Amino acid sequence: MTQSIRTIGIIGAGKLGIVVAQLAIESGYEVYISGSGDPEKIRLAVDVLSPGAKVARTDEVVHASDVVILALPLGRFRQLSAQSFAHKIVIDAMNYWWEVDGPREEIIPQEQSSSEAVQEFLSDAYVVKALSHLSYHDLHDGARPGIEAEVPRKAVAVAGDDDKAVRVACDVVERLGFAALVIGPLAQGRLLEPGYPAFGASVSLDELRHLTKQ
Amino acid sequence: MTKRTTQKEYTFGIDSFGDLAVDTHGTLMNHAEAIRQVVREAVLADTLGVDVIALGEHHRQEYAISSPEMVLASIASVTKNITLASGVTVLSSDDPVRVFQRFATLDAVSNGRAQVILGRGSFTESFPLFGYDLRDYDKLFEEKLELFSKLLTEKPINWQGELTQHLEDANVFPKTESGRLDTMIGVGGSPNSVVRAAAYNMPLMLAIIGGSAERFAPYVELYHRAAQQFGNQAQPIGMHSPGFIADTDEEAIRVAFPLFKEQMDKVGKTRGWTPMTREHFMSEVKSGSMYVGSPETIAKKIAHAMRAVGANRFDLVYGFGPVPAEYRERTIELYAKVVIPRVRELLQEAR
């Protein structure tokens, strides 16, 4: 079924969204991307930085895509239209960032990992946490698309509750040029958040396995 | 713009965030000592012909400089040629009128050597400190930059601010002798900021503090394309990156690694980053944005990066972390005497 993933939608055209769009284009996906509001605001930046990606409104991006990647500031996910994500596979690449998002408890209930809160909000989507623990420049410099799995690649951790969605996310991660490491259900995504050893880690599969052990 | 620095084909600067240096006894300097150390280093750089010194505004324990223009004014009185820049002035949490006045004053006392680099800053301590709401992060910068660009005309202005003051036919002093305060915008890779700099027709200063410099080449293209779209002429591009220069690569790496690590980990801790490994450091040294090595290694790395990015200015962020004063001064000396001439040579050869 992973063969059927042809289009990737990216919500957020900042540093992370632009890099993910570049990688997705290079990996042969059809890519849609949105910023906040009017697509014209990001058209020039996308045309120059991620040529080939199509600019659209967020609801159009979600509608057009097989997999949606969230790359907006975490503090804004509740502004998304939850019903438009129904039955979509969603890769949550966002991180809580105190400097931008303010106190964590104001946006995420204390007992939840941030991706669980995203899943609860996008209740009819299949949310997987991935592409979140590498910095955007390590994502850019570390991607090795089209390389045989034997060659050492940087690892990207994947956490999710739905098996099929996790498989699809792993396939996307691999095709973007990384080694996917499934670390368990969405609650385990906590281990990838700021303050945990894997956050910021641009390392091999073995090392990441070690860093995500509890 | 008629400033000396923009007339030259290539410009080379040194930047400091005001990191606390370590003295000859191995003790961390206090804030006052660290500020006086920067003044001494500026004199050294001026004597050796470095084009610019840029001082960043920070409001954290490990940095001494929160008021760059105060230190720059002091430097102005003991130097002759070096351009005196901020890197950056956090405009979002400052008053644009006061920023203009302070730098116009610096421009006066330094005979036209002032340069203000406006940015949003990579830290946010200044927001609560000066009574600003972080939730207005984007809006504050956007609005204040617009007001600042009006102030740069040095004519009376009218302004109806949402988060800023209301001004009616307000005339702001002192006026500069050149008629235009030398102003750049510092960006860290946000596409929006690049487009904004082009819209205001201001030169761009790229903070490249991790990963490959090549990654920024498309941002420079974006800047040029955006300038074209706004009907503006593309302005010069600068870049700054951290570095440490010693006589040999081995010595530079041996001394710099623990110091860089200490600084990166301290900052990283507040952001939840995992501590920097030696492997990560070495990959930054080899192909990333840490300019650590012998003069020849660093000259090649800088020339390569400037060509890859399309930059005509390079600023070395020296004294990154708790670096002993003698190594800070040695870095400046080797940079000025060996690296800069060699980079100029390499850039000429490549033509």
Interface residues (C-beta under 8 A of the other chain):
Chain A: A13 G14 K15 I18 I42 L44 A45 D47 V48 L49 W97 W98 E99 V100 G102 S135 Y136 H137 D138 H140 D141 E193 P194 G195 Y196 P197 A198 F199 G200 A201 S202 L211
Chain B: F123 T124 L134 R135 Y137 G189 S190 P191 N192 V194 V195 G210 G211 S212 R215 P218 Y219 E221 L222 R225 A226 Q229 G268 R271 G272 W273 T274 H280 S287 G288
